[in-house]
């Protein structure tokens, strides 16, 4: 999942088309287990990100939640596609670790700056391969609503789920990340990819803050 994000506020706007975490997540009273899982994942991640603690501590805690729920290592490998360093395992592992850190940073920063997002789980559909598609609607602070679909699979050993895919407003998060990766690698190498995204994210945040300050300035 993330997801947005998908990655897109922070990673969530820089990588995914829209935020994929919410400060409020609701599901029907008699929802299916997969629906309850997504709603609970939202609540837990948001509560962890916005708790009154340091940014560093919050990011580490959010990273732990994301790693348990989303296959970020597989996402990182898919992003590189044919450019995955098959002859250099160390470089691949380093990229996966950098990507995990970046996603956690972006999600945490985005949530701490935008704690009023809301997601409502609308329902779910079972698929022939045993996975479940959870349908939800994300409402932005502006009032705009975006559909977010979560593909989850059940883990029979512990009865919980993992998020394997996220689609926001019809845009697949993994494919969006792969397209961004291909564009970025035209200007840098694998080791420079995440640092370049961090720079882009920081610039986006600075512009957003400047815009907010301008909007709040006395006339």
DRENVEXLO-703679 format. One record per residue: residue number from 0; residue in one letter; z, x, y of N, C-alpha, C in turn. Coordinates in nm, 3 decimals. Example, Ala and Ser with C-alpha at 12.3 -4.5 7.8 and 13.67 -1.06 7.14 Angstrom:
! DRENVEXLO-703679
(rec 0; "A"; (0.780; 1.319; -0.569); (0.780; 1.230; -0.450); (0.780; 1.320; -0.330))
(rec 1; "S"; (0.708; 1.285; -0.225); (0.714; 1.367; -0.106); (0.787; 1.290; 0.003))
This chain:
! DRENVEXLO-703679
(rec 0; "X"; (0.000; 0.115; -0.098); (0.000; 0.000; 0.000); (0.000; 0.068; 0.058))
(rec 1; "X"; (-0.026; 0.212; 0.200); (0.019; 0.162; 0.296); (0.020; 0.151; 0.327))
(rec 2; "X"; (-0.131; -0.038; 0.301); (-0.097; -0.008; 0.338); (-0.127; 0.024; 0.425))
(rec 3; "X"; (-0.209; -0.063; 0.421); (-0.275; -0.018; 0.534); (-0.308; 0.015; 0.570))
(rec 4; "X"; (-0.309; 0.149; 0.591); (-0.275; 0.147; 0.642); (-0.309; 0.179; 0.609))
(rec 5; "X"; (-0.498; 0.140; 0.562); (-0.442; 0.122; 0.581); (-0.359; 0.164; 0.638))
(rec 6; "X"; (-0.310; 0.284; 0.597); (-0.262; 0.317; 0.604); (-0.267; 0.247; 0.634))
(rec 7; "X"; (-0.322; 0.280; 1.071); (-0.331; 0.163; 1.146); (-0.200; 0.125; 1.186))
(rec 8; "X"; (-0.062; 0.033; 1.516); (0.061; 0.101; 1.549); (0.079; 0.230; 1.465))
(rec 9; "X"; (0.069; 0.340; 1.512); (0.092; 0.463; 1.441); (-0.017; 0.485; 1.339))
(rec 10; "X"; (0.025; 0.524; 1.214); (-0.077; 0.541; 1.109); (-0.156; 0.412; 1.100))
(rec 11; "X"; (-0.084; 0.304; 1.120); (-0.140; 0.175; 1.093); (-0.257; 0.141; 1.184))
(rec 12; "X"; (-0.254; 0.187; 1.309); (-0.371; 0.169; 1.395); (-0.461; 0.291; 1.388))
(rec 13; "X"; (-0.403; 0.407; 1.358); (-0.483; 0.528; 1.354); (-0.557; 0.541; 1.221))
(rec 14; "X"; (-0.504; 0.479; 1.116); (-0.562; 0.495; 0.983); (-0.605; 0.361; 0.923))
(rec 15; "X"; (-0.523; 0.260; 0.936); (-0.558; 0.129; 0.885); (-0.596; 0.039; 1.001))
(rec 16; "X"; (-0.662; -0.074; 0.974); (-0.704; -0.161; 1.082); (-0.591; -0.236; 1.147))
(rec 17; "X"; (-0.474; -0.243; 1.086); (-0.360; -0.315; 1.144); (-0.234; -0.273; 1.073))
(rec 18; "X"; (-0.115; -0.295; 1.133); (0.010; -0.260; 1.066); (0.024; -0.332; 0.933))
(rec 19; "X"; (0.079; -0.264; 0.833); (0.095; -0.330; 0.705); (0.241; -0.346; 0.667))
(rec 20; "X"; (0.333; -0.323; 0.763); (0.474; -0.350; 0.740); (0.524; -0.442; 0.849))
(rec 21; "X"; (0.628; -0.519; 0.819); (0.672; -0.621; 0.912); (0.822; -0.625; 0.926))
(rec 22; "X"; (0.869; -0.663; 1.044); (1.011; -0.674; 1.067); (1.068; -0.801; 1.008))
(rec 23; "X"; (0.983; -0.895; 0.971); (1.029; -1.016; 0.903); (0.929; -1.049; 0.795))
(rec 24; "X"; (0.975; -1.071; 0.674); (0.885; -1.104; 0.565); (0.940; -1.225; 0.491))
(rec 25; "X"; (0.862; -1.332; 0.484); (0.905; -1.455; 0.420); (0.813; -1.488; 0.304))
(rec 26; "X"; (0.869; -1.552; 0.203); (0.790; -1.600; 0.092); (0.839; -1.739; 0.054))
(rec 27; "X"; (0.755; -1.819; -0.013); (0.797; -1.953; -0.052); (0.923; -1.951; -0.136))
(rec 28; "X"; (1.001; -2.058; -0.127); (1.129; -2.064; -0.197); (1.113; -2.046; -0.347))
(rec 29; "X"; (1.003; -2.097; -0.404); (0.980; -2.086; -0.547); (0.863; -1.992; -0.576))
(rec 30; "X"; (0.862; -1.880; -0.510); (0.752; -1.786; -0.523); (0.753; -1.717; -0.658))
(rec 31; "X"; (0.636; -1.663; -0.694); (0.624; -1.585; -0.816); (0.691; -1.449; -0.796))
(rec 32; "X"; (0.724; -1.380; -0.905); (0.791; -1.249; -0.892); (0.715; -1.150; -0.804))
(rec 33; "X"; (0.581; -1.146; -0.817); (0.504; -1.051; -0.737); (0.514; -1.085; -0.589))
(rec 34; "X"; (0.517; -1.213; -0.556); (0.531; -1.254; -0.416); (0.667; -1.213; -0.360))
(rec 35; "X"; (0.771; -1.236; -0.438); (0.905; -1.196; -0.397); (0.915; -1.045; -0.381))
(rec 36; "X"; (0.844; -0.973; -0.468); (0.847; -0.827; -0.460); (0.789; -0.779; -0.327))
(rec 37; "X"; (0.674; -0.834; -0.287); (0.612; -0.791; -0.161); (0.703; -0.825; -0.043))
(rec 38; "X"; (0.757; -0.946; -0.041); (0.847; -0.984; 0.068); (0.969; -0.891; 0.072))
(rec 39; "X"; (1.023; -0.861; -0.045); (1.140; -0.772; -0.051); (1.105; -0.630; -0.010))
(rec 40; "X"; (0.987; -0.583; -0.050); (0.943; -0.450; -0.011); (0.932; -0.440; 0.141))
(rec 41; "X"; (0.876; -0.542; 0.206); (0.867; -0.545; 0.351); (1.005; -0.535; 0.414))
(rec 42; "X"; (1.093; -0.624; 0.371); (1.227; -0.627; 0.431); (1.299; -0.494; 0.415))
(rec 43; "X"; (1.294; -0.439; 0.294); (1.365; -0.313; 0.269); (1.309; -0.199; 0.353))
(rec 44; "X"; (1.176; -0.192; 0.363); (1.115; -0.083; 0.439); (1.147; -0.096; 0.587))
(rec 45; "X"; (1.137; -0.217; 0.639); (1.165; -0.237; 0.781); (1.311; -0.209; 0.813))
(rec 46; "X"; (1.400; -0.262; 0.733); (1.543; -0.238; 0.757); (1.575; -0.089; 0.754))
(rec 47; "X"; (1.511; -0.017; 0.663); (1.534; 0.128; 0.654); (1.478; 0.200; 0.775))
(rec 48; "X"; (1.359; 0.160; 0.821); (1.295; 0.229; 0.932); (1.366; 0.207; 1.064))
(rec 49; "X"; (1.414; 0.084; 1.089); (1.468; 0.051; 1.221); (1.620; 0.065; 1.228))
(rec 50; "X"; (1.684; 0.105; 1.121); (1.829; 0.123; 1.125); (1.867; 0.226; 1.230))
(rec 51; "X"; (1.986; 0.211; 1.291); (2.028; 0.304; 1.397); (2.066; 0.441; 1.342))
(rec 52; "X"; (1.967; 0.518; 1.311); (1.986; 0.653; 1.260); (1.876; 0.741; 1.318))
(rec 53; "X"; (1.881; 0.868; 1.291); (1.781; 0.958; 1.349); (1.643; 0.929; 1.293))
(rec 54; "X"; (1.540; 0.966; 1.371); (1.402; 0.950; 1.324); (1.379; 1.025; 1.193))
(rec 55; "X"; (1.435; 1.146; 1.185); (1.416; 1.229; 1.067); (1.478; 1.163; 0.943))
(rec 56; "X"; (1.599; 1.112; 0.956); (1.666; 1.049; 0.843); (1.591; 0.924; 0.801))
(rec 57; "X"; (1.549; 0.843; 0.900); (1.476; 0.720; 0.869); (1.345; 0.751; 0.798))
(rec 58; "X"; (1.276; 0.854; 0.843); (1.148; 0.890; 0.781); (1.166; 0.931; 0.636))
(rec 59; "X"; (1.269; 1.009; 0.607); (1.295; 1.051; 0.470); (1.326; 0.931; 0.381))
(rec 60; "X"; (1.406; 0.837; 0.434); (1.441; 0.719; 0.355); (1.320; 0.630; 0.332))
(rec 61; "X"; (1.237; 0.613; 0.434); (1.116; 0.532; 0.420); (1.021; 0.597; 0.319))
(rec 62; "X"; (1.010; 0.727; 0.325); (0.924; 0.798; 0.229); (0.966; 0.768; 0.086))
(rec 63; "X"; (1.095; 0.768; 0.060); (1.144; 0.737; -0.074); (1.103; 0.598; -0.119))
(rec 64; "X"; (1.113; 0.501; -0.028); (1.073; 0.364; -0.061); (0.923; 0.355; -0.089))
(rec 65; "X"; (0.844; 0.420; -0.005); (0.699; 0.415; -0.021); (0.655; 0.479; -0.152))
(rec 66; "X"; (0.715; 0.592; -0.187); (0.676; 0.662; -0.310); (0.708; 0.580; -0.434))
(rec 67; "X"; (0.814; 0.497; -0.426); (0.847; 0.413; -0.540); (0.753; 0.294; -0.552))
(rec 68; "X"; (0.690; 0.255; -0.442); (0.613; 0.131; -0.442); (0.462; 0.151; -0.435))
(rec 69; "X"; (0.416; 0.264; -0.381); (0.273; 0.287; -0.361); (0.234; 0.421; -0.421))
(rec 70; "X"; (0.120; 0.426; -0.488); (0.074; 0.548; -0.553); (0.005; 0.638; -0.449))
(rec 71; "X"; (0.084; 0.699; -0.364); (0.028; 0.779; -0.256); (-0.046; 0.902; -0.307))
(rec 72; "X"; (-0.001; 0.960; -0.418); (-0.071; 1.076; -0.473); (-0.214; 1.038; -0.515))
(rec 73; "X"; (-0.227; 0.922; -0.579); (-0.359; 0.877; -0.620); (-0.446; 0.843; -0.499))
(rec 74; "X"; (-0.383; 0.786; -0.397); (-0.456; 0.755; -0.274); (-0.510; 0.882; -0.210))
(rec 75; "X"; (-0.427; 0.986; -0.204); (-0.468; 1.112; -0.145); (-0.586; 1.172; -0.220))
(rec 76; "X"; (-0.583; 1.161; -0.351); (-0.693; 1.216; -0.431); (-0.820; 1.135; -0.409))
(rec 77; "X"; (-0.807; 1.004; -0.402); (-0.924; 0.919; -0.379); (-0.984; 0.948; -0.242))
(rec 78; "X"; (-0.900; 0.972; -0.143); (-0.948; 1.001; -0.008); (-1.044; 1.120; -0.007))
(rec 79; "X"; (-1.012; 1.223; -0.083); (-1.096; 1.343; -0.084); (-1.219; 1.327; -0.171))
(rec 80; "X"; (-1.212; 1.241; -0.271); (-1.328; 1.216; -0.356); (-1.384; 1.344; -0.417))
(rec 81; "X"; (-1.513; 1.365; -0.399); (-1.579; 1.483; -0.457); (-1.534; 1.613; -0.391))
(rec 82; "X"; (-1.463; 1.601; -0.278); (-1.414; 1.720; -0.208); (-1.277; 1.764; -0.259))
(rec 83; "X"; (-1.224; 1.695; -0.358); (-1.096; 1.735; -0.415); (-1.108; 1.878; -0.470))
(rec 84; "X"; (-1.013; 1.967; -0.436); (-1.022; 2.108; -0.478); (-0.989; 2.126; -0.626))
(rec 85; "X"; (-1.084; 2.096; -0.712); (-1.060; 2.105; -0.856); (-1.027; 2.246; -0.903))
(rec 86; "X"; (-1.069; 2.346; -0.826); (-1.043; 2.485; -0.864); (-0.919; 2.542; -0.795))
(rec 87; "X"; (-0.844; 2.455; -0.727); (-0.727; 2.502; -0.653); (-0.620; 2.394; -0.657))
(rec 88; "X"; (-0.540; 2.393; -0.763); (-0.437; 2.291; -0.780); (-0.333; 2.296; -0.669))
(rec 89; "X"; (-0.305; 2.418; -0.620); (-0.205; 2.433; -0.515); (-0.249; 2.363; -0.386))
(rec 90; "X"; (-0.377; 2.376; -0.353); (-0.429; 2.311; -0.233); (-0.423; 2.159; -0.246))
(rec 91; "X"; (-0.455; 2.108; -0.367); (-0.448; 1.965; -0.390); (-0.307; 1.912; -0.378))
(rec 92; "X"; (-0.213; 1.981; -0.438); (-0.072; 1.939; -0.430); (-0.021; 1.945; -0.287))
(rec 93; "X"; (-0.063; 2.048; -0.214); (-0.020; 2.062; -0.075); (-0.074; 1.946; 0.010))
(rec 94; "X"; (-0.198; 1.908; -0.015); (-0.256; 1.796; 0.060); (-0.183; 1.666; 0.028))
(rec 95; "X"; (-0.151; 1.643; -0.099); (-0.080; 1.522; -0.137); (0.056; 1.515; -0.069))
(rec 96; "X"; (0.127; 1.628; -0.066); (0.258; 1.632; -0.001); (0.247; 1.607; 0.149))
(rec 97; "X"; (0.147; 1.667; 0.212); (0.126; 1.646; 0.356); (0.093; 1.500; 0.385))
(rec 98; "X"; (0.011; 1.439; 0.299); (-0.025; 1.299; 0.318); (0.096; 1.208; 0.304))
(rec 99; "X"; (0.180; 1.233; 0.205); (0.303; 1.155; 0.188); (0.390; 1.162; 0.314))
(rec 100; "X"; (0.408; 1.282; 0.366); (0.490; 1.299; 0.486); (0.429; 1.225; 0.605))
(rec 101; "X"; (0.296; 1.235; 0.619); (0.230; 1.172; 0.732); (0.242; 1.020; 0.727))
(rec 102; "X"; (0.221; 0.962; 0.609); (0.233; 0.817; 0.596); (0.374; 0.772; 0.631))
(rec 103; "X"; (0.475; 0.842; 0.579); (0.613; 0.805; 0.607); (0.644; 0.816; 0.756))
(rec 104; "X"; (0.595; 0.923; 0.820); (0.617; 0.939; 0.963); (0.552; 0.827; 1.043))
(rec 105; "X"; (0.428; 0.795; 1.009); (0.353; 0.695; 1.084); (0.412; 0.556; 1.066))
(rec 106; "X"; (0.448; 0.522; 0.943); (0.508; 0.391; 0.917); (0.641; 0.379; 0.991))
(rec 107; "X"; (0.724; 0.481; 0.982); (0.854; 0.476; 1.047); (0.840; 0.467; 1.199))
(rec 108; "X"; (0.755; 0.550; 1.256); (0.734; 0.549; 1.400); (0.678; 0.414; 1.446))
(rec 109; "X"; (0.581; 0.361; 1.372); (0.522; 0.234; 1.409); (0.622; 0.120; 1.405))
(rec 110; "X"; (0.708; 0.118; 1.303); (0.806; 0.011; 1.292); (0.916; 0.023; 1.396))
(rec 111; "X"; (0.960; 0.144; 1.424); (1.066; 0.160; 1.524); (1.017; 0.121; 1.663))
(rec 112; "X"; (0.887; 0.139; 1.687); (0.831; 0.104; 1.817); (0.789; -0.043; 1.825))
(rec 113; "X"; (0.769; -0.106; 1.710); (0.720; -0.245; 1.706); (0.799; -0.325; 1.604))
(rec 114; "X"; (0.923; -0.359; 1.634); (1.009; -0.425; 1.534); (0.992; -0.576; 1.527))
(rec 115; "X"; (0.893; -0.633; 1.594); (0.881; -0.779; 1.596); (0.762; -0.833; 1.518))
(rec 116; "X"; (0.700; -0.751; 1.436); (0.592; -0.798; 1.351); (0.649; -0.892; 1.245))
(rec 117; "X"; (0.568; -0.984; 1.197); (0.616; -1.079; 1.096); (0.510; -1.101; 0.990))
(rec 118; "X"; (0.552; -1.103; 0.864); (0.459; -1.127; 0.755); (0.509; -1.242; 0.670))
(rec 119; "X"; (0.419; -1.335; 0.639); (0.451; -1.448; 0.553); (0.366; -1.441; 0.427))
(rec 120; "X"; (0.432; -1.440; 0.313); (0.361; -1.441; 0.185); (0.314; -1.583; 0.158))
(rec 121; "X"; (0.184; -1.598; 0.135); (0.124; -1.731; 0.121); (0.105; -1.776; -0.023))
(rec 122; "X"; (0.096; -1.682; -0.116); (0.073; -1.718; -0.255); (0.022; -1.599; -0.332))
(rec 123; "X"; (-0.024; -1.623; -0.455); (-0.073; -1.513; -0.538); (-0.169; -1.567; -0.643))
(rec 124; "X"; (-0.248; -1.473; -0.698); (-0.342; -1.506; -0.804); (-0.335; -1.399; -0.912))
(rec 125; "X"; (-0.323; -1.442; -1.036); (-0.325; -1.348; -1.148); (-0.469; -1.310; -1.177))
(rec 126; "X"; (-0.490; -1.185; -1.217); (-0.625; -1.135; -1.246); (-0.636; -1.103; -1.395))
(rec 127; "X"; (-0.760; -1.098; -1.442); (-0.785; -1.077; -1.585); (-0.731; -0.943; -1.635))
(rec 128; "X"; (-0.723; -0.843; -1.545); (-0.677; -0.711; -1.588); (-0.524; -0.700; -1.590))
(rec 129; "X"; (-0.455; -0.812; -1.565); (-0.310; -0.810; -1.568); (-0.244; -0.786; -1.434))
(rec 130; "X"; (-0.324; -0.751; -1.332); (-0.268; -0.730; -1.198); (-0.254; -0.865; -1.127))
(rec 131; "X"; (-0.188; -0.864; -1.014); (-0.167; -0.985; -0.934); (-0.206; -0.957; -0.790))
(rec 132; "X"; (-0.282; -1.047; -0.731); (-0.320; -1.036; -0.591); (-0.227; -1.126; -0.510))
(rec 133; "X"; (-0.149; -1.063; -0.423); (-0.054; -1.137; -0.338); (-0.117; -1.156; -0.201))
(rec 134; "X"; (-0.124; -1.280; -0.156); (-0.187; -1.314; -0.029); (-0.080; -1.334; 0.077))
(rec 135; "X"; (-0.102; -1.275; 0.194); (-0.003; -1.288; 0.301); (-0.073; -1.293; 0.436))
(rec 136; "X"; (0.003; -1.327; 0.538); (-0.048; -1.333; 0.674); (0.046; -1.254; 0.766))
(rec 137; "X"; (-0.011; -1.158; 0.836); (0.065; -1.074; 0.929); (0.046; -1.127; 1.070))
(rec 138; "X"; (0.155; -1.156; 1.139); (0.148; -1.202; 1.277); (0.193; -1.090; 1.369))
(rec 139; "X"; (0.104; -1.047; 1.459); (0.132; -0.940; 1.553); (0.212; -0.994; 1.672))
(rec 140; "X"; (0.277; -0.906; 1.748); (0.353; -0.950; 1.866); (0.268; -1.030; 1.963))
(rec 141; "X"; (0.138; -1.005; 1.967); (0.048; -1.079; 2.057); (0.024; -1.221; 2.010))
(rec 142; "X"; (0.064; -1.250; 1.886); (0.039; -1.381; 1.829); (-0.081; -1.385; 1.737))
(rec 143; "X"; (-0.160; -1.280; 1.735); (-0.276; -1.272; 1.646); (-0.229; -1.263; 1.501))
(rec 144; "X"; (-0.294; -1.338; 1.412); (-0.259; -1.338; 1.270); (-0.370; -1.273; 1.190))
(rec 145; "X"; (-0.333; -1.185; 1.099); (-0.430; -1.114; 1.016); (-0.395; -1.134; 0.868))
(rec 146; "X"; (-0.494; -1.163; 0.784); (-0.467; -1.173; 0.641); (-0.447; -1.034; 0.580))
(rec 147; "X"; (-0.346; -1.020; 0.497); (-0.320; -0.895; 0.426); (-0.305; -0.928; 0.278))
(rec 148; "X"; (-0.389; -0.869; 0.196); (-0.386; -0.891; 0.051); (-0.332; -0.767; -0.019))
(rec 149; "X"; (-0.240; -0.787; -0.110); (-0.175; -0.678; -0.183); (-0.207; -0.690; -0.331))
(rec 150; "X"; (-0.258; -0.586; -0.391); (-0.282; -0.585; -0.535); (-0.167; -0.510; -0.601))
(rec 151; "X"; (-0.097; -0.578; -0.691); (0.019; -0.516; -0.754); (0.005; -0.525; -0.906))
(rec 152; "X"; (0.069; -0.431; -0.974); (0.075; -0.433; -1.119); (0.222; -0.428; -1.161))
(rec 153; "X"; (0.252; -0.493; -1.271); (0.389; -0.496; -1.321); (0.417; -0.375; -1.409))
(rec 154; "X"; (0.539; -0.326; -1.400); (0.584; -0.218; -1.487); (0.672; -0.281; -1.595))
(rec 155; "X"; (0.622; -0.291; -1.716); (0.698; -0.361; -1.821); (0.829; -0.293; -1.859))
(rec 156; "X"; (0.843; -0.166; -1.823); (0.965; -0.094; -1.861); (1.085; -0.133; -1.775))
(rec 157; "X"; (1.059; -0.174; -1.650); (1.172; -0.208; -1.563); (1.157; -0.343; -1.493))
(rec 158; "X"; (1.045; -0.411; -1.516); (1.029; -0.544; -1.461); (0.992; -0.549; -1.314))
(rec 159; "X"; (0.967; -0.436; -1.253); (0.930; -0.435; -1.112); (0.779; -0.416; -1.099))
(rec 160; "X"; (0.732; -0.388; -0.977); (0.589; -0.379; -0.952); (0.557; -0.252; -0.875))
(rec 161; "X"; (0.427; -0.219; -0.873); (0.374; -0.114; -0.787); (0.253; -0.169; -0.714))
(rec 162; "X"; (0.239; -0.126; -0.587); (0.125; -0.168; -0.506); (0.011; -0.070; -0.532))
(rec 163; "X"; (-0.103; -0.121; -0.575); (-0.216; -0.035; -0.607); (-0.330; -0.044; -0.506))
(rec 164; "X"; (-0.329; -0.147; -0.421); (-0.436; -0.162; -0.323); (-0.390; -0.256; -0.213))
(rec 165; "X"; (-0.442; -0.234; -0.092); (-0.411; -0.318; 0.024); (-0.540; -0.344; 0.099))
(rec 166; "X"; (-0.561; -0.469; 0.137); (-0.676; -0.505; 0.218); (-0.627; -0.580; 0.341))
(rec 167; "X"; (-0.667; -0.534; 0.459); (-0.624; -0.594; 0.585); (-0.745; -0.650; 0.657))
(rec 168; "X"; (-0.743; -0.781; 0.682); (-0.854; -0.848; 0.751); (-0.988; -0.815; 0.686))
(rec 169; "X"; (-0.989; -0.809; 0.554); (-1.113; -0.783; 0.481); (-1.150; -0.637; 0.468))
(rec 170; "X"; (-1.069; -0.547; 0.525); (-1.099; -0.404; 0.519); (-1.005; -0.337; 0.419))
(rec 171; "X"; (-1.062; -0.273; 0.317); (-0.982; -0.207; 0.215); (-0.923; -0.079; 0.270))
(rec 172; "X"; (-0.790; -0.065; 0.256); (-0.721; 0.050; 0.314); (-0.767; 0.182; 0.255))
(rec 173; "X"; (-0.780; 0.188; 0.122); (-0.819; 0.314; 0.057); (-0.959; 0.356; 0.100))
(rec 174; "X"; (-1.049; 0.261; 0.108); (-1.186; 0.294; 0.149); (-1.191; 0.337; 0.295))
(rec 175; "X"; (-1.107; 0.273; 0.380); (-1.102; 0.312; 0.520); (-1.049; 0.454; 0.534))
(rec 176; "X"; (-0.947; 0.487; 0.456); (-0.892; 0.622; 0.458); (-0.995; 0.724; 0.411))
(rec 177; "X"; (-1.073; 0.687; 0.309); (-1.175; 0.779; 0.258); (-1.282; 0.804; 0.364))
(rec 178; "X"; (-1.323; 0.699; 0.434); (-1.424; 0.715; 0.540); (-1.370; 0.803; 0.651))
(rec 179; "X"; (-1.243; 0.782; 0.689); (-1.182; 0.865; 0.792); (-1.174; 1.010; 0.748))
(rec 180; "X"; (-1.141; 1.030; 0.621); (-1.131; 1.166; 0.568); (-1.266; 1.237; 0.574))
(rec 181; "X"; (-1.371; 1.169; 0.532); (-1.504; 1.230; 0.535); (-1.543; 1.268; 0.677))
(rec 182; "X"; (-1.511; 1.180; 0.774); (-1.545; 1.210; 0.913); (-1.464; 1.328; 0.965))
(rec 183; "X"; (-1.336; 1.332; 0.930); (-1.250; 1.441; 0.978); (-1.287; 1.575; 0.918))
(rec 184; "X"; (-1.328; 1.575; 0.790); (-1.361; 1.700; 0.723); (-1.493; 1.759; 0.771))
(rec 185; "X"; (-1.565; 1.685; 0.854); (-1.684; 1.742; 0.917); (-1.644; 1.839; 1.028))
(rec 186; "X"; (-1.516; 1.831; 1.070); (-1.469; 1.915; 1.181); (-1.356; 2.008; 1.142))
(rec 187; "X"; (-1.298; 1.991; 1.024); (-1.186; 2.076; 0.982); (-1.188; 2.088; 0.830))
(rec 188; "X"; (-1.094; 2.167; 0.775); (-1.086; 2.180; 0.630); (-0.971; 2.094; 0.579))
(rec 189; "X"; (-0.945; 2.100; 0.448); (-0.844; 2.015; 0.388); (-0.707; 2.040; 0.449))
(rec 190; "X"; (-0.673; 2.167; 0.470); (-0.542; 2.199; 0.526); (-0.529; 2.153; 0.671))
(rec 191; "X"; (-0.642; 2.137; 0.739); (-0.636; 2.094; 0.878); (-0.646; 1.945; 0.896))
(rec 192; "X"; (-0.670; 1.871; 0.787); (-0.693; 1.727; 0.798); (-0.571; 1.652; 0.850))
(rec 193; "X"; (-0.458; 1.666; 0.785); (-0.339; 1.593; 0.827); (-0.291; 1.636; 0.965))
(rec 194; "X"; (-0.291; 1.768; 0.997); (-0.255; 1.806; 1.134); (-0.346; 1.741; 1.239))
(rec 195; "X"; (-0.475; 1.727; 1.209); (-0.565; 1.663; 1.305); (-0.531; 1.516; 1.321))
(rec 196; "X"; (-0.490; 1.450; 1.213); (-0.449; 1.310; 1.222); (-0.318; 1.297; 1.298))
(rec 197; "X"; (-0.227; 1.392; 1.279); (-0.102; 1.388; 1.356); (-0.131; 1.399; 1.506))
(rec 198; "X"; (-0.224; 1.486; 1.541); (-0.261; 1.501; 1.682); (-0.320; 1.372; 1.737))
(rec 199; "X"; (-0.409; 1.310; 1.659); (-0.470; 1.184; 1.701); (-0.366; 1.075; 1.715))
(rec 200; "X"; (-0.271; 1.073; 1.623); (-0.164; 0.973; 1.627); (-0.076; 0.992; 1.750))
(rec 201; "X"; (-0.042; 1.118; 1.780); (0.041; 1.146; 1.897); (-0.031; 1.104; 2.025))
(rec 202; "X"; (-0.160; 1.129; 2.033); (-0.236; 1.088; 2.151); (-0.238; 0.938; 2.165))
(rec 203; "X"; (-0.254; 0.868; 2.053); (-0.254; 0.721; 2.054); (-0.121; 0.668; 2.105))
(rec 204; "X"; (-0.012; 0.729; 2.057); (0.121; 0.685; 2.100); (0.142; 0.711; 2.248))
(rec 205; "X"; (0.094; 0.825; 2.297); (0.108; 0.855; 2.439); (0.031; 0.756; 2.525))
(rec 206; "X"; (-0.091; 0.722; 2.482); (-0.171; 0.623; 2.556); (-0.104; 0.486; 2.554))
(rec 207; "X"; (-0.046; 0.450; 2.438); (0.021; 0.322; 2.427); (0.141; 0.315; 2.520))
(rec 208; "X"; (0.218; 0.424; 2.525); (0.336; 0.427; 2.612); (0.296; 0.423; 2.758))
(rec 209; "X"; (0.189; 0.495; 2.791); (0.141; 0.495; 2.929); (0.094; 0.357; 2.969))
(rec 210; "X"; (0.026; 0.289; 2.876); (-0.020; 0.154; 2.903); (0.093; 0.058; 2.923))
(rec 211; "X"; (0.198; 0.073; 2.841); (0.314; -0.014; 2.852); (0.387; 0.010; 2.982))
(rec 212; "X"; (0.400; 0.136; 3.022); (0.466; 0.168; 3.148); (0.390; 0.109; 3.266))
(rec 213; "X"; (0.256; 0.118; 3.260); (0.174; 0.062; 3.365); (0.185; -0.088; 3.375))
(rec 214; "X"; (0.192; -0.152; 3.257); (0.201; -0.298; 3.256); (0.335; -0.346; 3.310))
(rec 215; "X"; (0.440; -0.263; 3.290); (0.574; -0.302; 3.334); (0.607; -0.255; 3.476))
(rec 216; "X"; (0.515; -0.178; 3.537); (0.542; -0.127; 3.671); (0.545; -0.241; 3.773))
(rec 217; "X"; (0.633; -0.235; 3.872); (0.641; -0.338; 3.974); (0.512; -0.345; 4.056))
(rec 218; "X"; (0.470; -0.465; 4.086); (0.349; -0.486; 4.162); (0.378; -0.485; 4.313))
